[in-house]
Amino acid sequence: ISAKISGILSELFPELSVEYVTSLSNGHIGEIDLCSLKVLVDFVKGKRDSLSHEYAHYYYNMFRYSDLMKKGIEVFGTEEALVDAIGKKVVELEGKQRSWL
């Protein structure tokens, strides 16, 4: 998990806290608790896009009723597929492109 991406996401979404754990009880690599605004990521099994994937759930939740997100669901099929695509794209981009996405 990139420290650079972590820093950018923390700057963009300071209301979210991140906790790195050795495992999650549900077997997932990461999860976000939207009530407590906490992101949990398994630092052992976590992938390069795990953190950005979980942040994408938060972003999706903020704009779930927007035309953009409705179109995203139409294109990708499900929220999970959409945030997975966002998470993967974030790690591919650099600089201003990454921050914008």
C-alpha positions in Angstrom: 0.0 0.0 0.0 1.5 3.2 -1.2 2.4 5.9 1.4 2.0 8.4 -1.4 -1.6 7.4 -2.1 -2.3 7.2 1.6 -1.1 10.8 2.1 -3.2 12.1 -0.8 -6.3 10.3 0.4 -5.8 11.6 4.0 -5.4 15.1 2.7 -8.5 14.9 0.5 -10.6 13.2 3.1 -9.3 14.2 6.6 -12.6 13.1 8.2 -11.7 9.4 7.6 -9.2 7.6 9.8 -7.3 4.5 8.6 -6.2 1.6 10.7 -3.9 -1.1 9.3 -4.7 -4.5 10.8 -3.2 -8.0 10.5 -6.6 -9.5 9.4 -10.3 -8.7 9.3 -12.8 -11.0 10.8 -14.9 -11.3 7.6 -11.8 -12.4 5.6 -11.9 -9.2 3.4 -8.7 -7.3 2.6 -10.4 -4.0 3.5 -13.6 -2.4 4.7 -15.0 1.0 5.5 -17.3 1.8 8.4 -19.4 4.7 7.1 -20.9 5.4 10.6 -17.5 5.8 12.4 -15.7 7.0 9.3 -13.0 4.4 9.7 -11.2 2.5 7.0 -9.6 -0.9 8.0 -7.0 -2.4 5.7 -5.3 -5.8 6.1 -1.6 -4.7 5.6 -0.6 -8.4 5.1 -3.0 -9.3 2.4 -3.7 -5.8 1.2 -3.1 -5.0 -2.5 -1.8 -1.8 -4.0 -5.4 -0.5 -4.6 -7.0 -1.7 -1.3 -6.9 1.7 0.4 -8.1 3.7 -2.7 -10.9 1.0 -3.2 -12.2 1.6 0.4 -12.0 5.4 0.0 -14.0 5.0 -3.2 -16.8 3.4 -1.2 -17.0 6.6 0.9 -16.9 8.8 -2.3 -19.6 6.7 -3.9 -21.8 7.0 -0.7 -21.4 10.8 -0.8 -22.6 11.0 -4.4 -24.7 7.8 -4.8 -27.8 9.7 -6.1 -25.8 11.9 -8.6 -26.1 11.3 -12.4 -22.4 10.5 -12.5 -22.7 7.6 -10.0 -25.9 6.3 -11.6 -24.1 6.2 -14.9 -21.1 4.5 -13.2 -23.5 1.7 -11.9 -25.0 1.4 -15.4 -21.5 1.0 -16.9 -20.0 -1.3 -14.2 -23.1 -3.1 -13.0 -22.7 -2.8 -9.2 -21.3 -0.5 -6.6 -18.5 -3.0 -5.8 -17.4 -3.2 -9.5 -17.5 0.6 -9.8 -15.4 1.3 -6.6 -13.0 -1.5 -7.7 -12.4 0.2 -11.0 -11.9 3.6 -9.2 -9.5 2.1 -6.7 -7.4 0.5 -9.5 -7.4 3.6 -11.6 -6.1 5.7 -8.7 -3.0 3.6 -8.4 -2.3 3.9 -12.1 -2.4 7.7 -12.3 0.2 10.2 -11.1 0.2 13.8 -9.8 -2.8 16.0 -10.5 -4.6 13.2 -12.4 -4.5 11.0 -9.3 -5.7 13.8 -7.0 -8.5 14.8 -9.3 -9.8 11.2 -9.6 
